[in-house]
């Protein structure tokens, strides 16, 4: 996405894509990748470990040879 892209520019791109059938700048593939990074960062902070995501196995681990972690959700941890 170009630097400085604003909400109106995104809206314009969205309507252009509806009319032309082209994929939008912010498509679902990008959204999934971004949300994965955000969720891993939150888990890392809450659990105080580095969390890695293996795209093939779809598992979260603490490293290449680390333990497998279950995804956390609201209510999984105390004080969440």
C-alpha positions as CSV (number, residue, x, y, z in Angstrom):
1,X,0.0,0.0,0.0
2,X,1.4,3.4,-0.9
3,X,2.7,5.5,2.0
4,X,0.2,8.1,3.2
5,X,-2.8,6.2,1.8
6,X,-5.9,7.5,3.6
7,X,-9.3,6.1,4.2
8,X,-10.8,8.0,1.2
9,X,-8.2,6.4,-1.0
10,X,-9.0,3.0,0.3
11,X,-12.7,3.6,-0.2
12,X,-12.0,4.8,-3.8
13,X,-9.9,1.6,-4.5
14,X,-12.7,-0.6,-3.0
15,X,-15.3,0.9,-5.4
16,X,-12.9,0.7,-8.4
17,X,-12.4,-3.0,-7.6
18,X,-16.1,-3.7,-7.4
19,X,-16.5,-2.1,-10.8
20,X,-13.5,-3.8,-12.4
21,X,-13.3,-7.1,-10.6
22,X,-9.7,-6.5,-9.7
23,X,-8.5,-7.4,-6.1
24,X,-8.4,-4.5,-3.7
25,X,-5.2,-3.2,-2.1
26,X,-6.3,-4.6,1.3
27,X,-7.6,-8.0,0.4
28,X,-8.3,-11.0,2.7
29,X,-4.9,-12.6,2.2
30,X,-3.2,-9.5,3.5
31,X,-5.7,-9.2,6.4
32,X,-5.0,-12.8,7.5
33,X,-1.3,-12.3,7.5
34,X,-1.5,-9.1,9.4
35,X,-3.8,-10.5,12.0
36,X,-1.6,-13.6,12.5
37,X,1.4,-11.3,13.3
38,X,-0.7,-9.2,15.7
39,X,-2.1,-12.3,17.5
40,X,1.4,-13.8,17.8
41,X,2.7,-10.5,19.2
42,X,0.0,-10.4,21.8
43,X,0.6,-14.1,22.8
44,X,4.3,-13.4,23.1
45,X,3.7,-10.5,25.3
46,X,1.2,-12.2,27.5
47,X,3.1,-15.5,27.9
48,X,6.6,-13.9,27.9
49,X,7.9,-16.2,25.2
50,X,8.7,-15.9,21.5
51,X,5.8,-17.3,19.5
52,X,6.3,-18.6,16.0
53,X,3.7,-19.8,13.5
54,X,4.3,-22.7,11.2
55,X,2.2,-22.2,8.1
56,X,2.4,-25.8,7.0
57,X,1.3,-27.4,10.3
58,X,-0.8,-24.4,11.4
59,X,0.7,-24.6,14.9
60,X,2.2,-22.0,17.2
61,X,5.5,-22.9,18.8
62,X,8.2,-21.3,21.0
63,X,10.8,-21.9,18.3
64,X,12.1,-24.5,15.8
65,X,12.5,-27.2,18.4
66,X,10.2,-25.6,21.0
67,X,6.9,-26.7,22.5
68,X,3.6,-26.3,20.8
69,X,1.3,-23.7,22.3
70,X,-2.5,-23.5,22.2
71,X,-3.9,-20.2,20.9
72,X,-5.1,-18.0,23.7
73,X,-8.5,-16.3,23.7
74,X,-10.2,-13.9,26.1
75,X,-10.7,-15.7,29.4
76,X,-7.9,-18.3,28.7
77,X,-5.5,-16.5,31.0
78,X,-6.1,-15.0,34.4
79,X,-6.7,-11.2,34.3
80,X,-7.7,-11.3,30.6
